């Protein structure tokens, strides 16, 4: 397998007066696991369908290994698609389902047998070759669909929420398996999902979409730790987003923000901003101490609720400035020290505090989000 370099250039798709996808531009190198992440209606599936050839762009280009395929029919593009509905043929066994796509190229029986065996070995289903789809679990059916797509040696594999129909535990295990499979076969995977955990677990890079625009493109760590906008911070994972007043940088280069009567130092984001801003901190970076602890970036608070989540406990704390923040505290196997009504000191380290301009922003293009 070779190739698989995908470039979308000012890609737009309109349905009547509504633009489902608006001037998307992104460069996906060959061999990358790239995810399109966003809520329902953000344009991610429409983008995938245009890459597959099932939808024709209103304008813009789709380059596959340098060739514009925007007007090329689906069966002439070296791409294949796996859908949430695996669409396996119930009257065919696993081997016959996997071999189905080879009927157009008319290989010899010996080659079909070899390629089916290789494709099933990729997904560890050799023992199930003679079974019918109804005799398989949901995870096994998903692997058959992957095997059927990969046997055609596409340069790009498109995946439209293929784990969405599975239960939560199986979905988590298959996330790891799917990423490992992509690394073994070495081809480009473009994955559509609304599940933030899926995108963070599997992707080399993620494009976060909103209303047909790309808000940010970056590695999972980039988009999680360095969100480019309040939308990205709020959509990807759990965030404490709070309005504040920025006062620009101080002598040491940190940004100063006012949260009620409390001044905080921030070392991330738009540190030169002044006036109304949003500040964001992830719950796992919020530190809870005893009520008598003092120092910089500390605000008194009161625990309002404790939610036990197994490995961690989620604390909802009302700050003296009026906001409620979430904190994650690891469970150490001892009696909890924080209960509802406990007065505490909340510490938000400067390197955990990010300043986001609250003014409306134009959609962020990929080249603008490669640094933070």
Steps between C-alpha positions, in 0.01 A plus 500: 500500500631844412380856464213637699590871517171690527469877456176692532515850357221753564251214499137612514172312483167679495154348515280775365571811705669307780876443496565168675874537436657842454847554351675215682872471430714230657806292405502133609835327436511139385484249784337734752207415726296819464169562675218739419340579836188697573133489598216392274450741212853644505586371149735214585305222327431720198875562472567126517237430235663753268838330543331166426324641193145452630446877503627745239653823636334831422850644467857424600741216433561149635853388421600136538874460452501825305210417268174693528230235541208735575328391177622138502228240576537298823597170338793666323651646817749288693303543821262277692245570773388325818163618633335475840261249343744232388266384218618138507311256280310263733490213247880501451757370745791712623738395221240572233419839652867596506556380142192676363683810377750294301235382256557802275872434452440127431813354667568127496350280770845450647561874525157557653569235764840648582375858522200403714726310738738797523214745555345287775839454665532879523191513720563164673187328365655200324303258722169661404531473121205259466258679731205711393467862624221414747741259673744782577513760774474870415876542532565204270258637241686830511827316431344320204394836355855631547646189339263532203612859449872432540510203261465747210830668599365856515744784550246670730248337733204715604318407820163653587445438873562123462499439877180692570277192522717318756472502877735727695746235624539336159534840335792588728687177424444534125633856502841361594471216249399732217798729554734198515348369175554834329865499605544145366348566157655848476226664296316827557196474728249786504262447789173680574375511858313712751671312786788704642657200673512305174673786324752554781577127529558416134597810306835635389318828438148628551293761317232647726203618291219742577222600261692397190827668603824364641557657840839340566731230366771343709622200692275367778726667754490831310124525472444381858769700680515800266145563371485783249151611599241466773305271267788252474569517873135435581443225242816298553486341841387670820605859557455772756413801283456826689458863398774727633659839443850503348752766593783414260842366594700576810873554525579128492303439181200330659148615425293655776131421528245615754250241625264694724717657768788260436792560264642192330812445293474307172781375278294356213296652222442864406708654778494852351120513498323774689136524600244221487646155439430138577743296707518123487653236724458123482355331813803275545720811536290655778662434839295482818667588831402574856315825574801662670738463205591832342714623211482607138220372279299376796133574559292390802211272421240261635442142379141477379498145370719192480439243225676164534622378158718205604860596421427866578249711684349805334473801730274794422633800690342843522770764503485814713483688168165328428597250227476123535805299394544128456804320637608139460660340806663157474358236731780363717300229678459707817204679650415812298614825657259715304126496560216732411533815708877471550680838474808471279768697322500463121836534325517548123865496385588771246607240242155337529314827438437601139363837387262499202381818336123511535447705185350315200770329300530402135526124437854387571694361207738211547822697447394734780474224760827316462659706775370606837 
